[in-house]
Amino acid sequence: MTTPTPRSASRLLIDCLVEQGCDRVFTVPGESFLPALDALADTGAIDTITCRQEGGVTFMACADGAMTGRPGVAFVTRGPGATNASIGVHVAMQDSQPMILFVGDVDRGMKDREGFQEVDFPAFFGPIAKWAAKIDHADRIPEYVARAWSTAISGRPGPVVLALPEDMLHEEDVTAPVRPAVTRPAQAPCPDAMATMMRMIGDAASPVAIVGGAGWNERTRHYFTEFAERIGLPVATAFRRQDAISPSSSVYAGNLGYGPNPKLTKRVKEADLLIVVGARMGEATTDGYELVTPDHPDQALVHIYPDPNELGRVYRTDLPICADMAEFAECAALWDDEDIIAFDAGPAAHAEWLEWNTPRGEAQFTLDLALAMRKARELLPADSIICNGAGNFAGWWHRYWPYAGYPSQLAPTAGAMGYGVPAAVAAARRFPNRCVVAAAGDGDFLMNAQELATAAQYNLDLLVIVFDNSTYGTIRMHQEREYPGREASTHLANPDFAMMAQSFGGWGKRAENNAEFDAALEEAVGRKGIRLIHCITDIEQLSAAGATVSGLRKR
């Protein structure tokens, strides 16, 4: 056996990433991992993106993992860098997205002295990551990187954190061989379980599928749509998983989460069989575990998920199927289901969604967001990648935007603010020929607006639409429900966001009514680079479901 050529620990680390298929790294540089940065500078196979804040770094890595199905890779420094980055690790875990975060650490000889910026990273990240560890020996770098990659993509995808002692990265003459690329285990569903599921569907009077989540990809979307359309099965998407099925599908019933179509929630409540594919059935999808309760009396539940640890964890499951999402979907599409009489509920549910999804009527506000969405649907490609963080503003996109392509929705199911702009940067870099939109509220936008500098540095094309009601709108809505008329700590004093975009070398326009928004969007579509529309909206316009401040106070 040939002995590998000696190399530095940092060179070995980066070579291992290349072998696993890493083609992009997001970072804020730090002195604790300078050797890794130096090795990256000589690695043409990896595109290194320098960002402005570590939260933006891990949001970008999380979004990149969501788009590719491979771990998004991030490098940050110890202490402040790692704690800033923790928000993206939390999102990657709750969103079931593959990510690997490398954290520069103190020298091994300084451990446990509370040295400069020292944190026990395995202890710190352990509760919010799939695996958190430290590479103390350079010759074990290939082992740790391969395990990290495999852990991030296997079963329920998620984040891995590896700490890199600074002195370890400086080691030379390391002879450990690079481990070959690992692949995601693709477990096929049990044939007996598939047969049982088909019998359950055949015996059901009103089945509903809830889809989207861990391990979902374009292949899964194709085959599951084919299966559902053939038998007329209504398909709802889990919270912020709206690109899991094409909106043009004859059985697409709409999305669950905050402010869903009341007709869809009624359909889910009255279903006698729920087929959950890829979704964890978390708090947002189930409206606080009330739409579908953990014991769901009078409803049978089939749960298909790639990780056995999730099956039966919260919900009583009548038929658990542990399988890769694409393997399951293809098996369902090819299964002989001639004994199933096609349901008419799928097309009926789709018609209900189309009615709910279509903006209608006259303006109710000076800048009516439903009508703004109608104009966006006219001017922007249906497969645009829509990126947003948290806030009531997102409800108009969730209700009215079609999410026609795959991927076309980058939005944190963890409900983290500030995700939209970094996700849009990652999307614009990954798909330079597609329209990328960062949709943000005013509070949401200023959480990570600095990443517009990253977009400018890499000459990215992205459209930013900021909805400014000078308020933390979601919190104000809950405040008006609990303490009507007593606004506290939710008012915001904002800058001129259009001028802010211009300061980054972009184009910006202020819109105070629908006519100005329409004109600004038309102009933005014809431009390149950073384009920002600053929309001045009325706080009375609280949610896409129709909630208003005055209405909540009357209640």
Rosetta blueprint (number, residue, H / E / L):
1 M L
2 T L
3 T L
4 P L
5 T L
6 P L
7 R E
8 S L
9 A H
10 S H
11 R H
12 L H
13 L H
14 I H
15 D H
16 C H
17 L H
18 V H
19 E H
20 Q H
21 G L
22 C L
23 D L
24 R E
25 V E
26 F E
27 T E
28 V L
29 P L
30 G L
31 E H
32 S H
33 F H
34 L H
35 P H
36 A H
37 L H
38 D H
39 A H
40 L H
41 A H
42 D L
43 T L
44 G L
45 A L
46 I L
47 D E
48 T E
49 I E
50 T E
51 C L
52 R L
53 Q L
54 E H
55 G H
56 G H
57 V H
58 T H
59 F H
60 M H
61 A H
62 C H
63 A H
64 D H
65 G H
66 A H
67 M H
68 T H
69 G L
70 R L
71 P L
72 G E
73 V E
74 A E
75 F E
76 V E
77 T L
78 R L
79 G L
80 P H
81 G H
82 A H
83 T H
84 N H
85 A H
86 S H
87 I H
88 G H
89 V H
90 H H
91 V H
92 A H
93 M H
94 Q H
95 D L
96 S L
97 Q L
98 P L
99 M E
100 I E
101 L E
102 F E
103 V E
104 G E
105 D E
106 V L
107 D L
108 R H
109 G H
110 M H
111 K L
112 D L
113 R L
114 E L
115 G L
116 F L
117 Q L
118 E L
119 V L
120 D L
121 F H
122 P H
123 A H
124 F H
125 F H
126 G H
127 P H
128 I H
129 A L
130 K L
131 W E
132 A E
133 A E
134 K E
135 I L
136 D L
137 H L
138 A H
139 D H
140 R H
141 I H
142 P H
143 E H
144 Y H
145 V H
146 A H
147 R H
148 A H
149 W H
150 S H
151 T H
152 A H
153 I H
154 S L
155 G L
156 R L
157 P L
158 G L
159 P E
160 V E
161 V E
162 L E
163 A E
164 L E
165 P E
166 E H
167 D H
168 M H
169 L H
170 H L
171 E L
172 E L
173 D L
174 V E
175 T L
176 A L
177 P L
178 V L
179 R L
180 P L
181 A L
182 V L
183 T L
184 R L
185 P L
186 A L
187 Q L
188 A L
189 P L
190 C L
191 P H
192 D H
193 A H
194 M H
195 A H
196 T H
197 M H
198 M H
199 R H
200 M H
201 I H
202 G H
203 D H
204 A L
205 A L
206 S L
207 P E
208 V E
209 A E
210 I E
211 V E
212 G L
213 G L
214 A L
215 G L
216 W L
217 N L
218 E H
219 R H
220 T H
221 R H
222 H H
223 Y H
224 F H
225 T H
226 E H
227 F H
228 A H
229 E H
230 R H
231 I H
232 G L
233 L L
234 P L
235 V E
236 A E
237 T E
238 A L
239 F L
240 R L
241 R L
242 Q H
243 D H
244 A H
245 I L
246 S L
247 P L
248 S L
249 S L
250 S L
251 V L
252 Y E
253 A E
254 G E
255 N E
256 L L
257 G L
258 Y L
259 G L
260 P L
261 N L
262 P H
263 K H
264 L H
265 T H
266 K H
267 R H
268 V H
269 K H
270 E H
271 A L
272 D L
273 L E
274 L E
275 I E
276 V E
277 V E
278 G L
279 A L
280 R L
281 M L
282 G L
283 E L
284 A L
285 T L
286 T L
287 D L
288 G L
289 Y L
290 E L
291 L L
292 V L
293 T L
294 P L
295 D L
296 H L
297 P L
298 D L
299 Q L
300 A E
301 L E
302 V E
303 H E
304 I E
305 Y E
306 P L
307 D L
308 P L
309 N L
310 E L
311 L L
312 G L
313 R L
314 V L
315 Y L
316 R L
317 T L
318 D L
319 L E
320 P E
321 I E
322 C E
323 A L
324 D L
325 M H
326 A H
327 E H
328 F H
329 A H
330 E H
331 C H
332 A H
333 A H
334 L H
335 W L
336 D L
337 D L
338 E L
339 D L
340 I L
341 I L
342 A L
343 F L
344 D L
345 A H
346 G H
347 P H
348 A H
349 A H
350 H H
351 A H
352 E H
353 W H
354 L H
355 E H
356 W H
357 N H
358 T L
359 P L
360 R L
361 G L
362 E L
363 A L
364 Q L
365 F L
366 T L
367 L L
368 D L
369 L H
370 A H
371 L H
372 A H
373 M H
374 R H
375 K H
376 A H
377 R H
378 E H
379 L H
380 L L
381 P L
382 A L
383 D L
384 S L
385 I E
386 I E
387 C E
388 N E
389 G L
390 A L
391 G L
392 N L
393 F L
394 A H
395 G H
396 W H
397 W H
398 H H
399 R H
400 Y H
401 W L
402 P L
403 Y L
404 A L
405 G L
406 Y L
407 P L
408 S L
409 Q E
410 L E
411 A L
412 P L
413 T L
414 A L
415 G L
416 A L
417 M L
418 G L
419 Y L
420 G H
421 V H
422 P H
423 A H
424 A H
425 V H
426 A H
427 A H
428 A H
429 R H
430 R H
431 F L
432 P L
433 N L
434 R L
435 C L
436 V E
437 V E
438 A E
439 A E
440 A E
441 G E
442 D H
443 G H
444 D H
445 F H
446 L L
447 M L
448 N L
449 A H
450 Q H
451 E H
452 L H
453 A H
454 T H
455 A H
456 A H
457 Q H
458 Y L
459 N L
460 L L
461 D L
462 L E
463 L E
464 V E
465 I E
466 V E
467 F E
468 D E
469 N L
470 S L
471 T E
472 Y L
473 G H
474 T H
475 I H
476 R H
477 M H
478 H H
479 Q H
480 E H
481 R H
482 E H
483 Y L
484 P L
485 G L
486 R L
487 E L
488 A L
489 S L
490 T L
491 H E
492 L L
493 A L
494 N L
495 P L
496 D L
497 F H
498 A H
499 M H
500 M H
501 A H
502 Q H
503 S H
504 F L
505 G L
506 G L
507 W E
508 G E
509 K E
510 R E
511 A E
512 E L
513 N L
514 N H
515 A H
516 E H
517 F H
518 D H
519 A H
520 A H
521 L H
522 E H
523 E H
524 A H
525 V H
526 G L
527 R L
528 K L
529 G L
530 I E
531 R E
532 L E
533 I E
534 H E
535 C E
536 I E
537 T L
538 D L
539 I L
540 E L
541 Q E
542 L L
543 S L
544 A L
545 A L
546 G L
547 A L
548 T E
549 V H
550 S H
551 G H
552 L H
553 R H
554 K H
555 R L
